[in-house]
């Protein structure tokens, strides 16, 4: 049996021999001499363990975003369908009735499939860009992985995207009779698209926190970007492309959104599998955007609490 | 633990850089006004310790907490904080305004890194502690700031944190809830939680902390016991020379104390005295119109406002200005801060309402003896047979 005082005496002797004042100093010395190594924060956590670890936080944040987004509106999530439907109507009118450039069967559906991909992409970026700044009180006063903010904003858009896919899918299958085993590819395509959107969302959010012009610049860039994306016509039918192959390649491969639009359209509208090159591109673009977005975020998040 | 922590903030009117500026200036930063919020702050808080952080507005208290919590990175130095940290830095930080109080318990718990089952197990306790009743199921945007505090504190105090960092927010609560908070903090400390508390309320610090750190202009001005720390803090806050208005004005403005000085044995004005030193309180009374039976009074109260001493004297007729002094041969007060309030009135004026000038008197702490009065006692310890073996004077 050891008495409490015996222990205290021993501790006092140990401290005395080391020339230390108290146990706190002993801990400090232990760290300084390398006797105990502080657990280093890995500079780049893999995304998956990170997500798993903060799953509950993430879920809560997404719920909060959803609630804030749809409070008090009668149509709620359906508003997101209204926007592409109106666009679909307008472009169908312009391209297939007035200009007669589009000679595609079921043209409104063709448009709609491309539009929902674009709306997801653009709305997620536009919502993510100011997200860190609008959640300033959170960033300044609580310590938690800040990636959760733009990620939850992007996820809310993913939810609406999936709702729209679920609404468009049966229509496409019936109208186009496009049921094909290739439909199963829709899942990895959506995953890759989400990775792309998530990576870019992280990047624009942290950039906007540092440079407040990012959001307006993004807003301005998205409009021409929209017209350069093969949404209302397939790339090969776009005006001026016919004779110049390089232009078609540039429009298809130089714009990271274009292959996603093509792939989703292949599966939903044409009922065929996208080309191998497309699938490879989607995987690379999704993974690349996510890794780069995360790296950029980690690099620039240091002073977030001060600058937002 | 903060080790040589230095943090400065760039202070600008427009808060962030813009791309235009970046392009025009090629990325170089314009000379910016900087505020050194923390300058080489060393602070080690051991496990289970409770430290009160005091200081003037802008002294760096909140910055210290933010750096400790790892929210704000340091320019140089190290900040480490072991275990699970729960912060309560701002009312309602991280609340979803359209969430009900109950949903916010989950959100807030998640923000502090707790899992669903950990939070679920505590929801009932949190709701009971907050005393919010049916409000718990209403969205928090209808809450008052006191209710925000009730919810925020209840959540923070029931998560099993190893470290709790609390900024000055308790002040919003009503008195009974403040008492409850302090009691809960003591409970958490007994359970081994480390606590760093920023407060302007000395009694709150006194109740829960064993150690006080005084910050001044980003530096540690004092680190030690609670009584001495609070005294040092009050010295920093010190009132201007000559005393200041007490907020208890005379009845008719007929008689005024126009000067108030605390003088040492050599007759020079001082603010800080040692116990047993000679102190002279000198005041000048001016009568706007001739008064016959004037009374001057003096009152000494301690930091909590408890009266320690009160005395008055007949001054007689006053026409113009007279000087009245109250001489203390040996100051029988222990370390701490005291308010010396003086006033003058006609004899039949209601007492206690006309002490219109107050000066802060600080007494340097002595190593032994606690309380207010310095009784100058001496201890003796004796063996019944061998007589006195040890003795020592106490303060």
Contacts between the chains, C-beta under 8 A, distances in Angstrom:
chain1	res1	chain2	res2	distance
A	22	B	46	7.4
A	23	B	46	7.1
A	24	B	44	5.3
A	24	B	46	4.5
A	28	B	1	7.6
A	28	B	44	7.2
A	38	B	80	7.2
A	54	B	110	8.0
A	54	B	113	7.6
A	56	B	110	5.0
A	56	B	114	7.8
A	56	B	115	5.4
A	56	B	116	5.1
A	57	B	110	4.0
A	57	B	111	6.3
A	57	B	113	7.2
A	59	B	110	7.7
A	60	B	106	5.8
A	60	B	107	4.5
A	60	B	110	4.3
A	60	B	111	7.7
A	61	B	107	7.6
A	61	B	110	7.7
A	63	B	96	7.9
A	63	B	103	7.7
A	63	B	107	7.8
A	64	B	96	3.9
A	64	B	99	6.5
A	64	B	107	6.1
A	67	B	96	6.3
A	67	B	98	4.8
A	67	B	99	6.4
A	68	B	96	6.9
A	68	B	97	7.7
A	68	B	98	5.9
A	71	B	98	5.1
A	137	B	90	6.4
A	137	B	92	7.8
A	137	B	93	5.1
A	137	B	94	7.4
A	138	B	93	6.1
A	138	B	94	4.9
A	138	B	111	7.5
A	140	B	66	7.7
A	140	B	71	6.9
A	140	B	89	7.9
A	140	B	90	7.5
A	140	B	93	7.6
A	141	B	66	8.0
A	141	B	71	7.1
A	141	B	87	6.8
A	141	B	89	4.3
A	141	B	90	4.4
A	141	B	93	3.6
A	141	B	94	7.1
A	142	B	71	7.3
A	142	B	87	6.1
A	142	B	89	7.5
A	142	B	93	5.6
A	142	B	94	5.0
A	142	B	111	5.1
A	142	B	112	7.3
A	143	B	69	5.1
A	143	B	70	5.1
A	143	B	71	5.1
A	143	B	85	6.6
A	143	B	87	6.6
A	144	B	111	5.0
A	144	B	112	7.4
A	144	B	113	6.8
A	209	B	16	7.5
A	210	B	16	6.6
A	210	B	17	6.6
A	211	B	16	6.9
A	211	B	17	6.0
A	211	B	18	6.1
A	211	B	19	5.1
A	211	B	22	6.9
A	212	B	16	5.1
A	212	B	18	6.0
A	213	B	18	5.4
A	213	B	19	4.5
A	213	B	20	7.1
A	214	B	19	7.7
A	217	B	19	7.3
A	302	B	73	5.1
A	303	B	73	6.6
A	305	B	66	6.6
A	305	B	71	4.7
A	305	B	72	4.7
A	306	B	9	6.2
A	306	B	72	6.1
A	307	B	15	7.1
A	307	B	16	5.6
